[in-house]
């Protein structure tokens, strides 16, 4: 059902279309206003100002239509302005926009917590606290783990990205642009090696041994409250760890009383063909962190974990004014319904198969593509100096700019700025996927 708000807006046709230069004159005018009002630190990859969107298509103020392979960095997983999400949020806006759950609770918050308990890995008793952003989810996950264990140490992996708050900047691997010059940062954060098969060549067992030995020698297991991992690293370049790596880390954490936290902010909520990417690796985290795709474009995040760990915080120790906003909760409930009713887990798998097949064909044509990796609708290519594993970041900006000029929005990633990541919405058709791959082919040929 399409609500009256959506019906009043002309929906875009389901294909890319460029009618002006990119960015166009109206976008350039808006950009001048933006430069006067918004600090330069809030940068935009492409200053084409978006006016509306639906499905997999973005429309800018000049009427250019872009095929969106970024989904707002993995947020609009089920598609822009999904009809059911718009309807649920619109109806909730009429009933209750805010009450502060810690003062006057409401059912939507409870229902989202129930759905997360049902769909996160494991059959154990679980509880959930809702917040607004991914960084807030990370901060609260650490906070709960420290309270539960009585320890202070936080272990993180190389190439990780966890956010832009003071604590999460310190946890994020890449300093520039996320943390450079913003210190000092909190302490008790310990970084160790990750599994990066394309570059380290290690088996999962060998990579896990390297990670664990480093933590045992440099920190000591008894001082660690938690180890936080992205099952598939996001900003780090969609690194998929070698088989056995994550189960070995979880086993070590369990044996040493360390809370094992899965940061599924980018990889969760049907993105990989499972509700959470942890399921692909056979792990059951103690805490699972959600955000991005959970509410169809509205701000919401969650910390879901073992009931005994979540209950370690005293009454009043968890919360926040806007956490679990009623409108965002209504949208999240609709997202869960859409995933089930439309079979979107299966669709994510199909999208992954189409994308991966196309990217592997391009790898055969262009030796600049060193690696193709990912699971489901979370795929990436790593660009290298041909014949080597040396990072090739110089080509990335040219490819993205070329594609944008042809109406395809692509995202970059990777510690060394040489990874092209694909986060298409699950509303993207096979024809749209192949069209985007064709533009990427042209961009690579233009190099």
C-alpha positions in Angstrom: 0.0 0.0 0.0 1.3 3.5 -0.9 0.3 6.2 1.6 -1.0 9.6 0.5 2.4 11.3 1.1 4.2 9.0 -1.3 1.3 9.1 -3.8 1.6 12.9 -3.9 5.2 12.6 -5.2 6.0 11.4 -8.7 8.1 8.3 -8.3 11.3 8.1 -10.5 11.5 5.7 -13.4 13.6 2.7 -12.5 16.7 3.6 -14.5 19.6 6.0 -14.5 19.2 9.2 -16.5 21.6 12.2 -16.8 20.1 15.4 -18.1 22.8 18.0 -16.9 26.4 18.0 -16.0 27.1 16.3 -12.7 26.8 18.2 -10.4 24.1 20.3 -12.2 23.4 24.1 -11.9 20.9 23.7 -9.1 23.2 21.5 -7.1 26.1 23.9 -7.6 23.9 26.8 -6.3 23.0 24.7 -3.3 26.6 23.9 -2.8 27.5 27.5 -2.5 24.9 27.9 0.2 26.3 24.8 1.9 29.8 26.1 1.9 28.7 29.3 3.8 26.6 27.4 6.3 28.2 23.9 6.9 31.8 23.3 8.0 34.2 21.8 5.5 34.7 18.9 7.9 31.3 17.6 6.8 32.4 16.6 3.3 30.3 15.0 0.5 31.7 12.5 -2.0 29.5 13.9 -4.7 27.8 17.4 -4.4 24.8 16.4 -6.4 22.0 17.3 -4.0 19.2 14.7 -3.7 15.6 15.7 -3.8 13.8 12.4 -3.7 14.4 8.7 -4.1 12.6 5.4 -4.4 13.8 1.8 -4.7 17.3 1.9 -6.0 17.1 5.3 -7.7 18.2 8.7 -6.4 17.0 11.9 -8.1 18.9 15.1 -7.6 17.6 18.7 -7.7 18.5 19.0 -11.4 16.5 15.9 -12.4 19.5 13.6 -12.8 18.7 10.0 -11.8 21.4 7.9 -10.2 21.5 4.1 -9.8 22.4 3.9 -6.1 25.0 1.2 -5.2 25.6 2.8 -1.8 22.1 2.8 -0.1 23.2 5.7 2.1 26.2 3.6 3.3 24.1 0.5 3.8 21.1 2.2 5.4 18.2 1.8 2.9 18.8 -1.9 2.6 15.2 -2.7 1.6 15.0 0.3 -0.8 14.5 4.1 -0.6 11.1 5.2 0.6 9.8 1.6 0.9 6.0 1.9 0.8 5.4 -0.2 4.0 8.1 1.8 5.9 6.7 5.1 4.8 3.2 4.0 5.8 4.2 2.8 9.2 6.2 5.9 10.0 3.5 8.2 8.7 0.8 6.5 10.9 3.1 6.6 13.9 3.8 10.4 13.4 0.0 11.0 13.8 -0.1 9.0 17.1 3.1 9.6 19.1 6.4 11.2 17.9 8.3 11.1 21.3 7.8 10.2 24.9 11.3 9.1 26.1 11.1 5.4 26.8 12.9 5.8 30.1 10.1 8.1 31.3 7.0 6.9 29.5 7.4 3.6 27.7 5.5 2.4 24.6 4.9 -0.9 22.8 7.0 -0.2 19.7 10.3 -0.3 21.6 9.3 -3.6 23.2 8.3 -5.1 19.8 11.7 -4.2 18.2 13.5 -5.8 21.2 11.4 -8.9 20.7 12.2 -9.1 17.0 15.9 -8.7 17.6 15.9 -11.4 20.2 14.2 -13.6 17.6 16.5 -12.9 14.7 20.0 -12.4 16.2 22.1 -15.5 16.4 21.5 -18.0 19.2 18.5 -19.3 21.1 19.6 -18.1 24.5 17.6 -15.5 26.5 18.3 -12.0 25.1 17.5 -8.4 25.9 18.0 -5.2 23.9 18.6 -1.5 24.5 17.8 0.9 21.6 19.8 4.0 20.7 20.1 6.3 17.7 23.4 5.6 15.8 26.0 3.0 15.2 28.6 4.7 17.4 26.1 4.9 20.3 25.6 1.1 19.9 29.3 0.5 20.1 29.7 2.8 23.1 26.9 1.1 24.9 28.2 -2.4 24.0 31.5 -1.5 25.6 29.9 0.1 28.6 27.8 -3.0 29.2 30.7 -5.4 28.8 32.8 -3.4 31.2 30.0 -3.4 33.8 29.5 -7.2 33.4 33.1 -8.2 33.6 34.5 -5.5 35.9 37.4 -5.1 33.5 38.4 -2.1 31.4 40.3 -3.4 28.3 38.8 -3.2 24.8 40.3 -5.3 22.0 39.8 -4.2 18.4 41.1 -5.4 15.1 43.3 -3.8 12.4 41.3 -2.1 9.7 38.2 -1.8 11.9 35.7 1.1 11.8 33.5 1.7 14.8 32.4 5.3 14.7 33.3 9.0 15.2 32.7 9.6 18.9 35.7 10.0 21.2 35.7 6.4 22.2 34.8 5.0 18.8 37.4 7.2 17.0 40.0 5.6 19.3 38.7 2.2 18.3 38.7 2.9 14.6 41.9 1.8 12.8 42.2 4.6 10.1 43.2 7.9 11.6 42.7 10.1 8.5 40.0 11.4 8.2 38.2 10.0 11.2 40.4 10.8 14.1 43.4 12.9 13.0 43.8 15.9 15.2 40.8 15.2 17.4 42.6 13.7 20.4 43.4 13.0 23.2 41.4 9.7 23.2 40.3 7.3 25.9 42.7 4.6 26.9 42.5 0.9 27.5 42.0 0.2 23.8 44.3 -2.5 22.4 44.6 -3.2 18.6 45.6 -6.5 17.1 45.9 -8.1 13.7 42.8 -9.2 11.7 42.3 -11.8 9.1 43.0 -10.4 5.6 43.4 -13.4 3.3 44.2 -11.4 0.2 47.3 -9.8 1.9 48.3 -12.0 4.8 47.7 -15.4 3.1 47.0 -17.0 6.5 44.5 -19.7 7.2 41.8 -18.9 9.7 43.6 -20.9 12.4 46.9 -19.2 11.8 45.4 -15.7 11.7 43.5 -16.4 14.9 46.6 -17.6 16.7 48.4 -14.5 15.7 45.5 -12.3 17.0 45.2 -14.2 20.3 48.9 -14.4 21.0 49.3 -10.7 20.5 46.5 -9.9 22.9 47.7 -12.4 25.5 51.2 -11.0 25.4 50.5 -7.3 25.0 47.4 -7.0 27.3 46.6 -10.2 29.1 43.2 -11.9 28.7 42.3 -11.2 32.3 42.3 -7.5 31.7 40.0 -7.5 28.7 36.3 -6.7 29.0 35.5 -7.3 25.4 36.7 -8.1 21.9 34.7 -6.3 19.2 34.8 -7.6 15.6 33.0 -6.8 12.4 32.2 -10.2 10.9 32.8 -8.6 7.5 34.8 -5.4 7.9 33.0 -2.4 6.4 35.1 0.8 6.0 38.2 -1.5 6.2 37.4 -2.8 2.7 34.8 -5.6 3.0 37.4 -8.1 4.3 35.9 -11.5 4.7 38.0 -13.4 7.3 39.4 -16.8 6.5 37.4 -19.8 7.5 37.7 -20.6 11.2 39.1 -17.3 12.2 36.0 -15.9 14.0 35.0 -19.2 15.7 38.5 -19.4 17.2 38.3 -15.9 18.5 34.9 -16.6 20.1 36.1 -19.8 21.7 39.1 -17.9 23.2 36.9 -15.2 24.5 34.5 -17.6 26.1 37.3 -19.5 27.8 38.7 -16.3 29.2 35.5 -14.5 30.3 35.8 -11.9 27.6 32.6 -10.5 26.1 32.6 -11.3 22.3 30.8 -8.4 20.5 29.8 -8.5 16.8 29.6 -5.1 15.2 26.9 -5.9 12.6 26.1 -2.2 12.0 26.9 -2.5 8.3 26.7 -6.3 7.7 23.5 -7.0 9.6 19.7 -6.8 8.8 19.6 -9.0 5.7 22.5 -7.4 3.9 24.4 -10.7 3.4 21.5 -13.1 2.8 21.2 -13.8 6.5 19.7 -11.5 9.1 23.2 -11.2 10.5 26.6 -12.0 8.9 27.7 -13.8 12.0 25.5 -16.7 10.9 27.7 -17.3 7.9 30.6 -18.0 10.2 28.9 -20.2 12.7 29.4 -17.8 15.6 26.9 -16.8 18.3 28.2 -13.4 19.7 27.5 -12.4 23.3 26.4 -9.0 22.1 25.2 -8.0 18.6 25.2 -4.3 17.5 22.7 -3.2 14.9 22.0 0.1 13.1 22.0 1.3 9.5 19.5 -0.9 7.7 17.3 -1.6 10.8 14.8 1.2 10.3 14.6 1.8 6.5 16.4 5.2 6.7 15.3 6.4 10.1 17.8 6.8 12.9 17.9 3.7 15.2 20.5 1.4 16.6 20.4 -1.6 19.0 22.6 -3.5 21.4 21.2 -7.1 21.7 22.8 -9.6 24.0 22.7 -12.4 26.5 20.2 -11.4 29.2 22.6 -11.9 32.1 25.1 -9.6 30.4 22.5 -6.9 29.5 21.1 -7.0 33.0 24.5 -6.2 34.5 23.8 -2.5 34.2 21.9 -1.0 37.2 18.4 0.6 36.7 18.9 4.0 35.0 22.4 3.1 33.8 21.3 2.7 30.2 19.1 4.9 28.0 19.0 8.3 26.3 16.5 10.9 25.4 15.9 9.9 21.8 16.9 6.2 21.9 14.2 4.0 20.4 12.1 6.9 19.1 8.5 5.7 18.4 8.6 6.6 14.7 11.9 4.8 14.2 10.6 1.8 16.0 7.5 1.7 13.8 9.7 1.8 10.7 11.9 -1.0 12.1 8.9 -3.2 12.7 7.9 -2.6 9.1 11.5 -3.5 7.9 11.3 -6.9 9.6 7.9 -7.5 8.0 9.2 -6.5 4.6 12.2 -8.8 4.8 9.9 -11.7 5.6 7.0 -11.0 3.2 9.2 -10.1 0.2 11.7 -12.9 0.8 14.6 -10.4 1.0 17.1 -12.8 2.5 16.9 -14.8 -0.7 17.0 -11.7 -2.8 20.2 -10.6 -1.1 21.8 -13.9 -2.0 20.7 -13.6 -5.6 22.1 -10.0 -5.8 25.4 -11.3 -4.4 25.5 -14.0 -7.1 24.8 -11.6 -9.9 27.2 -9.0 -8.7 30.0 -11.4 -7.9 29.7 -13.1 -11.3 29.9 -9.7 -13.1 32.8 -8.6 -11.0 34.7 -11.8 -11.6 34.2 -11.3 -15.3 35.6 -7.8 -15.0 38.6 -9.2 -13.1 39.4 -11.4 -16.1 39.4 -8.3 -18.3 41.3 -5.9 -16.1 44.3 -6.9 -14.1 43.9 -3.8 -11.9 41.3 -5.8 -10.0 43.3 -7.8 -7.5 40.5 -9.3 -5.4 36.8 -9.8 -5.6 35.2 -10.6 -2.2 32.0 -10.3 -0.1 28.9 -12.2 0.8 25.4 -11.4 -0.5 24.6 -7.8 -1.3 27.9 -6.8 0.3 30.6 -7.1 -2.4 33.9 -5.4 -3.2 36.8 -5.2 -5.5 40.3 -4.3 -4.4 42.4 -2.3 -6.9 46.1 -3.1 -7.2 49.0 -2.2 -9.3 48.8 -4.8 -12.1 50.8 -7.9 -11.4 51.2 -7.1 -7.7 49.3 -6.8 -4.4 50.4 -3.2 -4.1 47.5 -0.8 -3.3 46.2 1.3 -6.2 44.3 4.2 -4.8 45.0 6.5 -7.7 42.5 4.8 -9.9 39.7 4.7 -7.5 38.7 8.4 -7.6 38.7 8.3 -11.4 36.4 5.3 -11.5 33.9 6.8 -9.0 33.9 10.1 -10.9 33.3 8.5 -14.3 30.5 6.4 -12.9 28.8 9.4 -11.3 28.9 11.2 -14.6 27.0 8.2 -16.1 24.4 8.1 -13.3 25.9 5.4 -11.1 26.7 6.2 -7.5 29.6 4.0 -6.1 31.3 4.0 -2.7 34.9 3.7 -1.8 36.4 1.9 1.2 39.7 0.4 2.4 42.4 1.5 4.8 44.5 2.4 1.7 41.6 3.9 -0.3 41.8 1.3 -3.0 38.5 -0.7 -2.5 35.3 -0.2 -4.4 32.3 -1.4 -2.3 28.9 -2.3 -3.5 25.9 -2.0 -1.1 22.9 -2.1 -3.4 19.5 -2.1 -1.9 17.5 -5.3 -2.1 15.0 -3.5 -4.3 17.6 -3.3 -7.1 16.7 -5.5 -10.1 19.0 -7.8 -12.0 18.7 -5.4 -15.0 19.8 -2.5 -12.8 22.7 -4.5 -11.4 23.9 -5.4 -14.8 23.5 -1.9 -16.0 25.7 -0.7 -13.2 28.3 -3.3 -14.0 28.3 -2.1 -17.6 29.1 1.4 -16.4 31.9 0.0 -14.2 33.3 -1.8 -17.3 33.3 1.5 -19.2 35.0 3.2 -16.2 37.7 0.6 -16.1 38.3 0.8 -19.8 38.6 4.6 -19.6 41.6 4.2 -17.3 
